[in-house]
Amino acid sequence: MRALITIAVVLAAAPAFADDISTATIQLGQQLYATNCAACHCTNLQGQPDWKHRLANGRMPAPPHDVTGHTWHHSDRDLFNLTKLGVAAVVGDGYESDMSAFGGKLSDDEIKAVLDYIKSTWPARAQQSQAKITAADEASQP
């Protein structure tokens, strides 16, 4: 029970994203993505092959972060927490994932830069949809 309370506190503390993202931030995010994410999510954000079907070990392959995936279906808060805490910690219930938490490796600002880079690659329609999802998530928070 204590772990659930800790996760809830961390989830509520996800930092806000800026509306106006600098080119330098996107370039930093691209560099950090190449170093920390591309090995699994691939260089062009296309994800692992057959990403919707479980691997032999029962885990899901790394999904694409380009517009063909579902990353843009999640709020900034969810994306930040999935990256910082790892998928298993956020999903809970013993969920197993090959994606580790990056909170001990990347700062909050670096995680946001990676996410800003990813979002910058989406077409305007996906960016607008994701912004609405983020706004609704923020409005639902106390």
Helices and strands as residue ranges (DSSP letters): H 2-12, H 23-36, H 38-41, G 71-73, H 76-85, H 87-91, H 108-120, H 124-140
